[in-house]
Each structure stands twice: as structure tokens, then as C-alpha cells.
Amino acid sequence: MSKRFFWLCLASLLLAVCFLFSLSWGEIRLFPWQWSDLDADGMEMAILRHIRLPRSLTALCIGGMLSMSGCILQGLFKNPLVEPYTLGISGGASLGVAVAVISGYAGFLGTGGFALAGALAVSVLLLLYGRSRNGIGNLLLTGIMTGILCSSGTTLLMSLSSPEDMSRILYWTMGSIENNDMGRSFLLCFFALTGLAAGVLLSQRLNLLSAGSRSARLMGVNTAVLVPVLLVLTSLLTAVCTAQAGIIGFVGLVVPHILRRIASTDYRLLVPLSFIGGGIFLLACDLVARNIIAPSQLPIGVVSGILGGSVFIYLLLRKKSEA
């Protein structure tokens, strides 16, 4: 208990520091000790309230949901290299968003529903493949190929769409957390906190499941119910993230892997810690994205892809060397 308390307190403190830094740092620097002196109707307060606060909340929630989804999927499939992006779940959600845009259902609920359908379809396909093969040895390769197929489908829809729809789809494929308001940010907070609560409640069963389906059943876990519930949970969280911010890859791979090495393999700690760590990682990526070439900004998906992809290549090479 003391170890869990230490890591959660340390991670929460670091998250608070990163969040305050995200609110403060930018083209106009507004540090916390200056906030009380700002004019309530001034430009600086408007920047703080209507631009940086919703953007920072969005980065925190999306990073947390993607990282926790990756952590759960790694425990479910017993493979440290799986996450929503590498398994193609993000690609399926993105294809669903493209279909929603083309068909005229591009509202928040419309894109969310289509994204969820795409994510669930890929998740079910992977689950059926794993069961038919009686193992998951080629699951990662299958997920990558599924993601490529979904990406090709998205590109095909872009080529057949109008210039306006093409630009909207392209916005999602690059990944961006710009143009968010407080209403959507609070809705994301609701999904994130609900998903975090569900993940924490299921973490003990995930511990048993990661030891093997047979062992979990012997210890009273109903795997026939637990596995679909975990898939639906991760697909829902991934769909919400994709509908809101597009494809942001490798968050669910890098953060849980690092935390598993330095903190614990116990999912009762790893699940909430992955949520906090994902928020920290994406807040840091957002700071880089909007400051490295200021006043211009990079899509946050580009930054997370470069950083996360580099770590992913390193992990693949290391796994091959160990084998």
C-alpha cells in the first residue's frame, strides 16, 4: 500500500506541475503568480480561460485515456507491444470518422458513434483471430496490417470526397487538440473519469487474467464476460479520443511500458498510474507542438508519433535481440 501511495502521489504532483506549466507557457507567458493581477475582461485572461485551459484539459484527458487503454490491452493480450494504435483500433475509429464525415453525420455524437463502431469492429476481429489461432503470436502483425487497411480505406474516402470533407478528414488523421471549447473539455473529463473508475474496478481481475485465461477461470474470473467488457471499454475510450482529436499514436505503448519497468506490474497500480502518466506525456507533447516553431504550431499527433515511434522501434529491436 505504501508503494502504491508513493507512486500515485509522485505522479499526481508531476501531473499538477505539467498542467500548470501548460497553462503558463506559450507565446504569451502567464505564470500562476500573475493570474490574480489579470484583468477579468482582458486578452490575457481570455487566452488563459478559452484557449489554454480547454487545450490542457483535452491533452490530459486524451493522453490518460489512450495510455490506460494501452495498459489494459497489454494485460488482456499479454503482449507489451500492443496498444490502440499498433493494434489498428485507432485506425478503425479513424475510418469510422471518415465515413461519418462523408455521410454527413459529422457532429460530435455522430463522429463518436461511427468511431466507436470502427474501433469495436477491429477489436472483435482481433479477438476472433487470437482465439482461432489459439494464441497471440502474430497478433501484433495482424493489428498493424489491419491498421494499414483502415488507413488505406480512409485515404480512399478522402480521394472521393469534396475538398471541404477532405480537409476535415485530414485534420483527424494528423491528430490535433486545437479548437476545443470548455463544453467539450468537460465532456471529455466525464468520459475520462468514468473510464478511469471502470479501469480501476477491473484492475484486480486484469491481474488474474494476465496470468492466463485458464488460471483466471480457476480463480473465479468469468473470462467470457471480462474480455468483451475490457475490449468495449478500451474501444469506447479510443473512439472518444479519435472523434475529438484524431489519431494520436504510441501514447498507449510508451507510457505503460516505462511505468511497468520503473514502478510495478500490478495493474491495481499500473492502470491509474498509466492514466496519470499518459496525461503528463501528452501535455509535454502539446508544449513541444505549440512552442518549438512558435508562433506556428505542429499537430500534436506528429510530436507524439516521432517520440513514441522512436521508442517503439527501440522496443522491437530489443525484443528481437533478446529472442
BAZA-839596 format. One record per residue: residue in three letters; x, y, z of N, C-alpha, C in turn. Coordinates in steps of 0.1 Angstrom, whole numbers, plus 5000, padded with zeros to 4 digits. Example, Ala and Ser with C-alpha at 12.3 -4.5 7.8 and 13.67 -1.06 7.14 Angstrom:
<recs>
Ala, 5132, 4943, 5078, 5123, 4955, 5078, 5132, 4967, 5078
Ser, 5128, 4978, 5071, 5137, 4989, 5071, 5129, 5000, 5079
</recs>
This chain:
<recs>
Met, 5008, 4988, 5000, 5000, 5000, 5000, 5009, 5013, 5000
Ser, 5020, 5013, 5008, 5028, 5024, 5008, 5035, 5027, 4995
Lys, 5038, 5016, 4987, 5044, 5018, 4974, 5034, 5024, 4965
Arg, 5022, 5019, 4965, 5012, 5025, 4956, 5009, 5039, 4959
Phe, 5008, 5042, 4972, 5006, 5056, 4976, 5017, 5065, 4972
Phe, 5030, 5061, 4973, 5041, 5069, 4969, 5041, 5072, 4954
Trp, 5039, 5062, 4946, 5039, 5064, 4932, 5027, 5073, 4927
Leu, 5015, 5070, 4933, 5004, 5078, 4929, 5006, 5093, 4933
Cys, 5011, 5095, 4945, 5013, 5109, 4949, 5024, 5116, 4941
Leu, 5035, 5109, 4938, 5045, 5114, 4929, 5040, 5118, 4915
Ala, 5033, 5108, 4909, 5028, 5111, 4896, 5018, 5122, 4896
Ser, 5009, 5123, 4906, 4999, 5133, 4907, 5006, 5147, 4908
Leu, 5016, 5148, 4916, 5023, 5160, 4918, 5030, 5164, 4905
Leu, 5036, 5155, 4898, 5042, 5158, 4885, 5032, 5162, 4874
Leu, 5020, 5156, 4875, 5009, 5160, 4866, 5004, 5174, 4869
Ala, 5003, 5178, 4881, 4999, 5191, 4885, 5009, 5202, 4880
Val, 5022, 5198, 4882, 5032, 5208, 4877, 5032, 5209, 4862
Cys, 5030, 5198, 4854, 5029, 5199, 4840, 5017, 5206, 4835
Phe, 5006, 5204, 4842, 4993, 5211, 4839, 4995, 5226, 4841
Leu, 5001, 5231, 4852, 5003, 5245, 4854, 5013, 5251, 4844
Phe, 5023, 5243, 4841, 5032, 5248, 4831, 5026, 5249, 4817
Ser, 5017, 5240, 4814, 5010, 5241, 4801, 5001, 5253, 4801
Leu, 4995, 5257, 4812, 4987, 5269, 4812, 4995, 5281, 4811
Ser, 5007, 5281, 4816, 5016, 5292, 4818, 5024, 5295, 4805
Trp, 5029, 5285, 4799, 5040, 5287, 4789, 5033, 5288, 4775
Gly, 5038, 5297, 4767, 5034, 5299, 4754, 5040, 5312, 4748
Glu, 5034, 5317, 4737, 5039, 5329, 4731, 5037, 5341, 4741
Ile, 5026, 5340, 4749, 5025, 5350, 4760, 5026, 5342, 4773
Arg, 5035, 5345, 4781, 5037, 5337, 4793, 5029, 5342, 4805
Leu, 5021, 5334, 4810, 5012, 5338, 4821, 5014, 5328, 4833
Phe, 5023, 5332, 4842, 5026, 5323, 4853, 5016, 5324, 4864
Pro, 5014, 5314, 4873, 5003, 5314, 4883, 5004, 5326, 4892
Trp, 5015, 5331, 4895, 5016, 5342, 4905, 5011, 5355, 4898
Gln, 5009, 5355, 4885, 5004, 5367, 4878, 4989, 5366, 4875
Trp, 4983, 5355, 4878, 4969, 5353, 4874, 4960, 5362, 4882
Ser, 4963, 5365, 4895, 4954, 5373, 4903, 4954, 5388, 4898
Asp, 4964, 5392, 4891, 4965, 5406, 4887, 4960, 5408, 4873
Leu, 4955, 5397, 4866, 4950, 5398, 4853, 4936, 5405, 4853
Asp, 4934, 5413, 4842, 4920, 5419, 4841, 4910, 5408, 4836
Ala, 4899, 5407, 4843, 4889, 5396, 4840, 4884, 5397, 4826
Asp, 4884, 5409, 4820, 4879, 5410, 4806, 4891, 5412, 4796
Gly, 4903, 5411, 4801, 4915, 5413, 4792, 4918, 5402, 4783
Met, 4928, 5405, 4774, 4932, 5395, 4765, 4939, 5383, 4771
Glu, 4947, 5386, 4781, 4955, 5375, 4788, 4946, 5365, 4795
Met, 4935, 5370, 4802, 4926, 5361, 4808, 4918, 5353, 4798
Ala, 4915, 5360, 4787, 4907, 5352, 4776, 4916, 5341, 4771
Ile, 4929, 5344, 4769, 4938, 5333, 4764, 4938, 5322, 4774
Leu, 4939, 5325, 4787, 4940, 5315, 4798, 4928, 5307, 4798
Arg, 4916, 5313, 4798, 4903, 5306, 4800, 4899, 5299, 4788
His, 4899, 5305, 4776, 4893, 5300, 4764, 4902, 5293, 4755
Ile, 4915, 5293, 4757, 4924, 5287, 4748, 4933, 5276, 4755
Arg, 4940, 5281, 4765, 4949, 5272, 4772, 4943, 5262, 4781
Leu, 4933, 5266, 4789, 4926, 5257, 4798, 4919, 5246, 4791
Pro, 4910, 5248, 4781, 4904, 5237, 4774, 4915, 5228, 4767
Arg, 4925, 5234, 4761, 4935, 5226, 4754, 4943, 5217, 4764
Ser, 4946, 5223, 4776, 4954, 5215, 4785, 4945, 5203, 4791
Leu, 4932, 5206, 4794, 4923, 5196, 4798, 4922, 5185, 4788
Thr, 4921, 5189, 4775, 4919, 5179, 4764, 4932, 5170, 4763
Ala, 4943, 5176, 4764, 4956, 5169, 4763, 4957, 5159, 4775
Leu, 4953, 5163, 4787, 4954, 5155, 4799, 4944, 5143, 4797
Cys, 4931, 5146, 4793, 4922, 5135, 4793, 4925, 5125, 4781
Ile, 4928, 5130, 4770, 4931, 5121, 4758, 4944, 5113, 4761
Gly, 4954, 5119, 4766, 4966, 5112, 4770, 4963, 5101, 4780
Gly, 4955, 5105, 4790, 4952, 5095, 4801, 4944, 5083, 4795
Met, 4934, 5086, 4787, 4925, 5075, 4782, 4933, 5066, 4772
Leu, 4941, 5072, 4764, 4949, 5064, 4754, 4959, 5055, 4762
Ser, 4966, 5061, 4772, 4976, 5053, 4779, 4970, 5042, 4787
Met, 4958, 5045, 4794, 4952, 5035, 4802, 4946, 5024, 4793
Ser, 4941, 5027, 4781, 4937, 5017, 4771, 4948, 5008, 4767
Gly, 4960, 5014, 4764, 4971, 5006, 4761, 4975, 4996, 4772
Cys, 4975, 5001, 4784, 4978, 4993, 4796, 4969, 4981, 4797
Ile, 4956, 4984, 4795, 4946, 4973, 4796, 4948, 4963, 4785
Leu, 4950, 4968, 4773, 4951, 4959, 4762, 4964, 4950, 4763
Gln, 4975, 4956, 4769, 4987, 4948, 4771, 4984, 4937, 4781
Gly, 4976, 4940, 4791, 4973, 4929, 4801, 4963, 4919, 4795
Leu, 4954, 4924, 4786, 4944, 4915, 4780, 4951, 4905, 4770
Phe, 4960, 4910, 4762, 4966, 4902, 4752, 4980, 4896, 4756
Lys, 4984, 4900, 4768, 4997, 4895, 4773, 5008, 4898, 4764
Asn, 5009, 4910, 4759, 5019, 4914, 4749, 5022, 4929, 4752
Pro, 5035, 4932, 4756, 5038, 4946, 4760, 5039, 4956, 4748
Leu, 5037, 4951, 4735, 5039, 4959, 4724, 5025, 4963, 4718
Val, 5014, 4960, 4724, 5001, 4963, 4718, 4996, 4976, 4725
Glu, 4988, 4983, 4717, 4981, 4995, 4722, 4971, 4998, 4711
Pro, 4962, 5008, 4713, 4952, 5011, 4703, 4957, 5014, 4689
Tyr, 4968, 5021, 4689, 4974, 5025, 4676, 4980, 5013, 4668
Thr, 4989, 5005, 4675, 4995, 4994, 4668, 4986, 4982, 4665
Leu, 4975, 4981, 4673, 4965, 4971, 4670, 4955, 4974, 4660
Gly, 4956, 4987, 4655, 4947, 4991, 4644, 4933, 4996, 4649
Ile, 4931, 4997, 4663, 4919, 5002, 4668, 4917, 5016, 4665
Ser, 4928, 5024, 4666, 4927, 5038, 4663, 4924, 5040, 4648
Gly, 4930, 5032, 4640, 4928, 5032, 4625, 4913, 5029, 4622
Gly, 4907, 5019, 4629, 4893, 5016, 4627, 4884, 5028, 4631
Ala, 4888, 5034, 4642, 4880, 5046, 4647, 4881, 5057, 4637
Ser, 4893, 5059, 4632, 4895, 5070, 4622, 4887, 5067, 4609
Leu, 4887, 5055, 4605, 4879, 5051, 4593, 4864, 5054, 4596
Gly, 4859, 5051, 4608, 4846, 5054, 4612, 4843, 5069, 4611
Val, 4852, 5077, 4616, 4851, 5092, 4615, 4850, 5096, 4600
Ala, 4858, 5090, 4592, 4858, 5094, 4578, 4844, 5091, 4571
Val, 4839, 5079, 4575, 4826, 5075, 4570, 4815, 5085, 4575
Ala, 4816, 5089, 4588, 4807, 5099, 4593, 4807, 5112, 4586
Val, 4819, 5117, 4582, 4821, 5130, 4575, 4815, 5129, 4561
Ile, 4818, 5118, 4554, 4813, 5116, 4541, 4798, 5115, 4540
Ser, 4792, 5108, 4550, 4778, 5106, 4550, 4770, 5118, 4556
Gly, 4777, 5128, 4562, 4770, 5139, 4567, 4767, 5139, 4581
Tyr, 4772, 5129, 4589, 4769, 5128, 4603, 4782, 5133, 4611
Ala, 4786, 5145, 4608, 4799, 5149, 4614, 4798, 5156, 4627
Gly, 4786, 5156, 4634, 4785, 5162, 4647, 4793, 5153, 4657
Phe, 4794, 5159, 4669, 4802, 5152, 4680, 4797, 5138, 4682
Leu, 4784, 5137, 4684, 4778, 5124, 4687, 4778, 5115, 4674
Gly, 4777, 5120, 4662, 4778, 5112, 4650, 4792, 5107, 4648
Thr, 4802, 5115, 4649, 4815, 5110, 4647, 4819, 5100, 4658
Gly, 4814, 5103, 4670, 4817, 5094, 4682, 4811, 5080, 4679
Gly, 4799, 5080, 4674, 4792, 5067, 4672, 4799, 5059, 4661
Phe, 4802, 5066, 4650, 4809, 5059, 4639, 4823, 5055, 4643
Ala, 4830, 5063, 4651, 4843, 5059, 4656, 4843, 5047, 4665
Leu, 4833, 5047, 4673, 4831, 5035, 4682, 4828, 5022, 4674
Ala, 4820, 5024, 4664, 4817, 5012, 4655, 4830, 5007, 4649
Gly, 4838, 5016, 4644, 4850, 5012, 4637, 4860, 5005, 4647
Ala, 4861, 5011, 4659, 4870, 5006, 4669, 4866, 4992, 4674
Leu, 4853, 4991, 4676, 4847, 4978, 4681, 4849, 4967, 4670
Ala, 4847, 4971, 4657, 4849, 4961, 4647, 4863, 4955, 4646
Val, 4873, 4964, 4648, 4887, 4959, 4648, 4890, 4951, 4660
Ser, 4885, 4955, 4672, 4887, 4948, 4684, 4881, 4934, 4683
Val, 4869, 4932, 4678, 4863, 4919, 4677, 4871, 4911, 4667
Leu, 4875, 4917, 4656, 4883, 4909, 4646, 4896, 4904, 4652
Leu, 4903, 4912, 4660, 4915, 4907, 4666, 4912, 4896, 4677
Leu, 4901, 4898, 4684, 4898, 4888, 4694, 4895, 4874, 4687
Leu, 4887, 4875, 4676, 4884, 4862, 4669, 4896, 4856, 4663
Tyr, 4905, 4864, 4658, 4918, 4859, 4652, 4926, 4852, 4663
Gly, 4927, 4859, 4675, 4935, 4853, 4686, 4930, 4840, 4690
Arg, 4916, 4839, 4691, 4910, 4826, 4695, 4912, 4815, 4685
Ser, 4911, 4819, 4672, 4911, 4809, 4661, 4926, 4803, 4660
Arg, 4935, 4811, 4664, 4949, 4807, 4663, 4954, 4801, 4677
Asn, 4946, 4801, 4687, 4949, 4796, 4700, 4962, 4802, 4705
Gly, 4963, 4815, 4703, 4975, 4822, 4708, 4975, 4836, 4702
Ile, 4985, 4844, 4705, 4986, 4858, 4700, 5000, 4861, 4694
Gly, 5007, 4850, 4690, 5020, 4852, 4685, 5021, 4862, 4673
Asn, 5011, 4862, 4664, 5011, 4871, 4652, 5001, 4882, 4654
Leu, 4996, 4884, 4666, 4985, 4894, 4668, 4990, 4908, 4665
Leu, 5002, 4911, 4669, 5008, 4925, 4666, 5008, 4927, 4651
Leu, 5014, 4918, 4644, 5015, 4919, 4629, 5001, 4921, 4623
Thr, 4991, 4913, 4628, 4977, 4914, 4623, 4971, 4927, 4626
Gly, 4974, 4933, 4638, 4969, 4946, 4641, 4975, 4957, 4632
Ile, 4988, 4956, 4630, 4995, 4966, 4621, 4989, 4965, 4607
Met, 4987, 4953, 4602, 4981, 4952, 4588, 4967, 4957, 4588
Thr, 4959, 4954, 4599, 4945, 4960, 4599, 4945, 4975, 4600
Gly, 4955, 4980, 4607, 4956, 4995, 4607, 4959, 5001, 4594
Ile, 4968, 4994, 4586, 4972, 4998, 4573, 4960, 4998, 4564
Leu, 4952, 4987, 4565, 4940, 4986, 4556, 4930, 4997, 4560
Cys, 4928, 5000, 4573, 4919, 5011, 4577, 4924, 5024, 4572
Ser, 4937, 5026, 4573, 4943, 5039, 4568, 4941, 5040, 4552
Ser, 4942, 5029, 4545, 4940, 5029, 4531, 4926, 5032, 4528
Gly, 4916, 5027, 4536, 4902, 5030, 4534, 4899, 5044, 4537
Thr, 4906, 5050, 4547, 4904, 5064, 4550, 4909, 5073, 4538
Thr, 4921, 5069, 4533, 4926, 5076, 4521, 4917, 5076, 4509
Leu, 4911, 5064, 4507, 4902, 5062, 4496, 4890, 5071, 4497
Leu, 4885, 5072, 4509, 4873, 5081, 4511, 4877, 5095, 4510
Met, 4889, 5099, 4514, 4894, 5113, 4512, 4895, 5116, 4497
Ser, 4900, 5107, 4489, 4901, 5109, 4474, 4887, 5110, 4467
Leu, 4877, 5105, 4473, 4864, 5105, 4467, 4855, 5116, 4473
Ser, 4860, 5123, 4483, 4852, 5134, 4490, 4855, 5147, 4484
Ser, 4847, 5157, 4488, 4848, 5171, 4484, 4860, 5177, 4491
Pro, 4866, 5188, 4486, 4877, 5194, 4492, 4875, 5198, 4507
Glu, 4863, 5202, 4510, 4859, 5205, 4524, 4860, 5193, 4533
Asp, 4853, 5182, 4529, 4854, 5170, 4536, 4868, 5164, 4537
Met, 4875, 5165, 4526, 4889, 5160, 4527, 4897, 5168, 4537
Ser, 4896, 5181, 4538, 4903, 5188, 4548, 4899, 5184, 4562
Arg, 4887, 5181, 4565, 4882, 5177, 4578, 4888, 5164, 4582
Ile, 4888, 5154, 4572, 4893, 5141, 4575, 4908, 5142, 4577
Leu, 4915, 5150, 4569, 4929, 5152, 4571, 4933, 5158, 4584
Tyr, 4924, 5166, 4590, 4926, 5172, 4603, 4926, 5161, 4613
Trp, 4917, 5151, 4612, 4917, 5140, 4622, 4929, 5130, 4620
Thr, 4933, 5128, 4608, 4944, 5119, 4606, 4957, 5124, 4611
Met, 4959, 5137, 4612, 4972, 5143, 4617, 4971, 5143, 4633
Gly, 4960, 5144, 4639, 4959, 5145, 4653, 4961, 5159, 4658
Ser, 4951, 5165, 4664, 4952, 5179, 4669, 4942, 5181, 4680
Ile, 4946, 5189, 4690, 4937, 5192, 4701, 4934, 5207, 4701
Glu, 4935, 5213, 4689, 4931, 5228, 4688, 4916, 5229, 4687
Asn, 4911, 5241, 4688, 4897, 5244, 4685, 4888, 5237, 4695
Asn, 4892, 5235, 4707, 4883, 5229, 4717, 4877, 5240, 4726
Asp, 4865, 5238, 4730, 4859, 5247, 4740, 4857, 5240, 4753
Met, 4853, 5248, 4763, 4852, 5243, 4776, 4841, 5232, 4777
Gly, 4830, 5233, 4769, 4820, 5223, 4770, 4825, 5209, 4766
Arg, 4832, 5209, 4755, 4838, 5196, 4750, 4848, 5191, 4760
Ser, 4856, 5200, 4766, 4866, 5196, 4775, 4860, 5190, 4787
Phe, 4849, 5196, 4793, 4843, 5190, 4804, 4836, 5176, 4801
Leu, 4831, 5175, 4789, 4826, 5162, 4784, 4837, 5151, 4784
Leu, 4848, 5155, 4779, 4860, 5146, 4778, 4864, 5142, 4793
Cys, 4864, 5152, 4802, 4867, 5149, 4816, 4857, 5139, 4821
Phe, 4845, 5140, 4818, 4835, 5130, 4823, 4838, 5116, 4817
Phe, 4841, 5115, 4804, 4844, 5102, 4799, 4857, 5096, 4805
Ala, 4867, 5105, 4807, 4880, 5101, 4812, 4879, 5096, 4826
Leu, 4871, 5103, 4835, 4870, 5099, 4849, 4861, 5086, 4850
Thr, 4851, 5085, 4841, 4843, 5073, 4841, 4851, 5061, 4837
Gly, 4859, 5063, 4826, 4868, 5052, 4822, 4879, 5048, 4832
Leu, 4884, 5059, 4839, 4894, 5056, 4849, 4888, 5048, 4861
Ala, 4876, 5051, 4865, 4869, 5044, 4875, 4866, 5029, 4871
Ala, 4862, 5027, 4859, 4860, 5014, 4854, 4873, 5006, 4853
Gly, 4883, 5012, 4849, 4896, 5005, 4848, 4902, 5001, 4861
Val, 4900, 5010, 4871, 4905, 5007, 4885, 4896, 4996, 4891
Leu, 4883, 4996, 4888, 4875, 4985, 4894, 4878, 4971, 4887
Leu, 4883, 4971, 4875, 4886, 4959, 4868, 4900, 4955, 4869
Ser, 4909, 4963, 4876, 4923, 4961, 4876, 4927, 4948, 4883
Gln, 4920, 4944, 4894, 4923, 4932, 4901, 4920, 4920, 4892
Arg, 4909, 4920, 4885, 4906, 4909, 4876, 4916, 4909, 4864
Leu, 4920, 4920, 4860, 4930, 4921, 4849, 4943, 4914, 4854
Asn, 4947, 4916, 4867, 4959, 4909, 4872, 4957, 4894, 4871
Leu, 4946, 4889, 4874, 4944, 4874, 4873, 4943, 4870, 4858
Leu, 4937, 4878, 4849, 4937, 4875, 4835, 4950, 4875, 4829
Ser, 4959, 4884, 4833, 4972, 4884, 4827, 4981, 4872, 4830
Ala, 4977, 4864, 4840, 4984, 4852, 4844, 4980, 4841, 4835
Gly, 4969, 4843, 4827, 4964, 4832, 4818, 4949, 4830, 4820
Ser, 4942, 4828, 4809, 4928, 4826, 4810, 4924, 4814, 4818
Arg, 4931, 4803, 4817, 4928, 4791, 4825, 4929, 4794, 4840
Ser, 4940, 4800, 4843, 4943, 4803, 4858, 4932, 4813, 4863
Ala, 4929, 4822, 4855, 4918, 4832, 4859, 4905, 4825, 4861
Arg, 4901, 4816, 4853, 4889, 4809, 4854, 4889, 4800, 4867
Leu, 4900, 4794, 4870, 4902, 4786, 4882, 4900, 4795, 4895
Met, 4904, 4808, 4894, 4903, 4817, 4905, 4890, 4825, 4905
Gly, 4880, 4820, 4897, 4867, 4826, 4898, 4864, 4837, 4888
Val, 4872, 4840, 4879, 4870, 4851, 4869, 4862, 4846, 4857
Asn, 4851, 4853, 4854, 4843, 4849, 4843, 4850, 4855, 4830
Thr, 4859, 4849, 4824, 4866, 4854, 4813, 4857, 4857, 4801
Ala, 4846, 4849, 4799, 4837, 4851, 4788, 4830, 4865, 4789
Val, 4829, 4870, 4801, 4823, 4884, 4803, 4834, 4894, 4803
Leu, 4845, 4891, 4811, 4855, 4901, 4813, 4862, 4906, 4800
Val, 4866, 4896, 4792, 4873, 4900, 4779, 4865, 4910, 4771
Pro, 4852, 4906, 4767, 4844, 4916, 4760, 4843, 4930, 4767
Val, 4841, 4929, 4780, 4840, 4942, 4787, 4852, 4951, 4786
Leu, 4864, 4944, 4787, 4876, 4952, 4785, 4878, 4957, 4771
Leu, 4874, 4949, 4761, 4875, 4954, 4748, 4866, 4965, 4745
Val, 4853, 4964, 4750, 4844, 4975, 4748, 4849, 4988, 4755
Leu, 4854, 4987, 4767, 4859, 4998, 4774, 4871, 5005, 4767
Thr, 4881, 4997, 4762, 4892, 5003, 4755, 4888, 5009, 4742
Ser, 4878, 5002, 4735, 4874, 5007, 4722, 4866, 5020, 4724
Leu, 4858, 5021, 4734, 4850, 5033, 4737, 4859, 5045, 4740
Leu, 4869, 5043, 4748, 4879, 5053, 4752, 4886, 5058, 4739
Thr, 4891, 5048, 4731, 4898, 5051, 4719, 4889, 5059, 4709
Ala, 4877, 5055, 4708, 4868, 5061, 4699, 4865, 5076, 4703
Val, 4864, 5078, 4716, 4862, 5092, 4721, 4874, 5101, 4718
Cys, 4886, 5095, 4720, 4898, 5103, 4717, 4899, 5105, 4702
Thr, 4896, 5096, 4694, 4898, 5097, 4679, 4887, 5107, 4674
Ala, 4875, 5106, 4679, 4865, 5116, 4674, 4868, 5130, 4678
Gln, 4874, 5132, 4689, 4878, 5145, 4694, 4891, 5151, 4688
Ala, 4901, 5142, 4687, 4914, 5147, 4684, 4921, 5140, 4672
Gly, 4915, 5130, 4666, 4921, 5123, 4656, 4931, 5112, 4661
Ile, 4939, 5108, 4652, 4949, 5097, 4655, 4961, 5103, 4663
Ile, 4963, 5099, 4675, 4974, 5102, 4683, 4981, 5089, 4687
Gly, 4991, 5085, 4681, 4997, 5072, 4683, 5008, 5071, 4693
Phe, 5010, 5059, 4698, 5021, 5054, 4706, 5020, 5059, 4721
Val, 5010, 5067, 4725, 5009, 5070, 4739, 5006, 5058, 4747
Gly, 4997, 5049, 4742, 4994, 5037, 4750, 5005, 5027, 4750
Leu, 5015, 5029, 4742, 5026, 5019, 4741, 5038, 5024, 4751
Val, 5042, 5036, 4749, 5053, 5041, 4756, 5051, 5042, 4771
Val, 5040, 5049, 4775, 5038, 5052, 4789, 5037, 5039, 4798
Pro, 5028, 5030, 4794, 5027, 5018, 4803, 5039, 5010, 4803
His, 5047, 5009, 4792, 5059, 5001, 4792, 5069, 5007, 4801
Ile, 5071, 5020, 4801, 5080, 5027, 4810, 5076, 5025, 4825
Leu, 5063, 5027, 4827, 5059, 5026, 4841, 5059, 5011, 4846
Arg, 5057, 5002, 4837, 5059, 4988, 4841, 5073, 4984, 4846
Arg, 5082, 4991, 4839, 5096, 4988, 4843, 5101, 4995, 4856
Ile, 5096, 5008, 4858, 5102, 5015, 4869, 5093, 5015, 4881
Ala, 5080, 5012, 4880, 5071, 5012, 4891, 5066, 4998, 4895
Ser, 5057, 4992, 4887, 5051, 4980, 4892, 5045, 4973, 4880
Thr, 5043, 4960, 4881, 5035, 4952, 4871, 5021, 4949, 4877
Asp, 5018, 4954, 4889, 5005, 4952, 4895, 4995, 4962, 4888
Tyr, 4985, 4956, 4881, 4975, 4965, 4874, 4967, 4974, 4884
Arg, 4966, 4970, 4896, 4959, 4979, 4906, 4966, 4993, 4907
Leu, 4979, 4993, 4905, 4987, 5005, 4905, 4990, 5010, 4890
Leu, 4992, 5000, 4881, 4996, 5004, 4868, 4985, 5011, 4860
Val, 4972, 5007, 4862, 4961, 5013, 4855, 4960, 5028, 4858
Pro, 4958, 5032, 4871, 4957, 5046, 4874, 4970, 5054, 4871
Leu, 4981, 5047, 4873, 4994, 5053, 4870, 4996, 5056, 4855
Ser, 4991, 5047, 4847, 4992, 5049, 4833, 4983, 5061, 4828
Phe, 4972, 5062, 4835, 4963, 5073, 4832, 4970, 5087, 4835
Ile, 4976, 5087, 4846, 4983, 5100, 4850, 4995, 5102, 4841
Gly, 5003, 5091, 4839, 5015, 5092, 4830, 5011, 5096, 4816
Gly, 5000, 5091, 4811, 4996, 5095, 4797, 4992, 5110, 4797
Gly, 4986, 5115, 4807, 4983, 5129, 4807, 4996, 5137, 4807
Ile, 5005, 5133, 4815, 5018, 5140, 4816, 5025, 5140, 4802
Phe, 5025, 5128, 4796, 5032, 5127, 4783, 5026, 5136, 4772
Leu, 5012, 5136, 4771, 5006, 5144, 4761, 5006, 5159, 4764
Leu, 5006, 5162, 4777, 5008, 5176, 4780, 5022, 5181, 4775
Ala, 5032, 5172, 4778, 5046, 5176, 4773, 5046, 5176, 4758
Cys, 5040, 5167, 4751, 5039, 5167, 4736, 5033, 5180, 4731
Asp, 5022, 5184, 4738, 5015, 5196, 4734, 5024, 5209, 4736
Leu, 5031, 5209, 4747, 5040, 5220, 4749, 5051, 5221, 4738
Val, 5056, 5210, 4734, 5066, 5210, 4722, 5059, 5214, 4710
Ala, 5047, 5209, 4707, 5040, 5211, 4695, 5036, 5226, 4693
Arg, 5033, 5233, 4703, 5029, 5247, 4702, 5040, 5257, 4705
Asn, 5052, 5252, 4708, 5063, 5262, 4711, 5076, 5260, 4703
Ile, 5077, 5248, 4697, 5090, 5245, 4690, 5092, 5254, 4678
Ile, 5081, 5257, 4671, 5082, 5266, 4659, 5073, 5278, 4660
Ala, 5071, 5282, 4673, 5062, 5294, 4675, 5066, 5306, 4667
Pro, 5055, 5313, 4662, 5041, 5313, 4665, 5033, 5302, 4658
Ser, 5039, 5295, 4648, 5032, 5284, 4642, 5031, 5272, 4652
Gln, 5023, 5262, 4649, 5021, 5250, 4657, 5021, 5238, 4649
Leu, 5027, 5227, 4655, 5027, 5214, 4649, 5015, 5206, 4654
Pro, 5009, 5197, 4646, 4999, 5188, 4651, 5005, 5179, 4662
Ile, 4997, 5178, 4673, 5003, 5170, 4684, 5005, 5155, 4681
Gly, 4997, 5150, 4671, 5000, 5137, 4666, 5013, 5135, 4660
Val, 5019, 5145, 4654, 5032, 5144, 4648, 5043, 5143, 4659
Val, 5041, 5151, 4669, 5051, 5151, 4680, 5050, 5137, 4687
Ser, 5038, 5133, 4691, 5037, 5120, 4698, 5042, 5108, 4689
Gly, 5039, 5110, 4676, 5044, 5099, 4667, 5059, 5098, 4666
Ile, 5065, 5110, 4666, 5080, 5109, 4665, 5086, 5104, 4678
Leu, 5082, 5109, 4689, 5087, 5104, 4702, 5083, 5090, 4705
Gly, 5070, 5087, 4703, 5066, 5073, 4706, 5071, 5063, 4696
Gly, 5071, 5067, 4683, 5076, 5058, 4673, 5091, 5054, 4675
Ser, 5099, 5064, 4679, 5113, 5061, 4682, 5114, 5050, 4693
Val, 5106, 5052, 4704, 5107, 5042, 4714, 5101, 5029, 4710
Phe, 5091, 5029, 4701, 5086, 5016, 4696, 5096, 5008, 4688
Ile, 5103, 5015, 4679, 5114, 5009, 4671, 5125, 5003, 4681
Tyr, 5128, 5011, 4691, 5138, 5006, 4701, 5133, 4993, 4708
Leu, 5120, 4993, 4711, 5115, 4981, 4718, 5114, 4969, 4709
Leu, 5111, 4971, 4696, 5111, 4960, 4687, 5125, 4954, 4685
Leu, 5135, 4963, 4683, 5148, 4958, 4681, 5153, 4951, 4694
Arg, 5150, 4956, 4705, 5154, 4950, 4718, 5148, 4936, 4719
Lys, 5135, 4935, 4716, 5128, 4922, 4717, 5134, 4912, 4708
Lys, 5137, 4917, 4695, 5144, 4908, 4686, 5157, 4903, 4691
Ser, 5165, 4912, 4697, 5178, 4909, 4702, 5177, 4899, 4714
Glu, 5167, 4901, 4723, 5165, 4891, 4734, 5161, 4878, 4729
Ala, 5153, 4877, 4718, 5148, 4864, 4713, 5160, 4857, 4707
</recs>
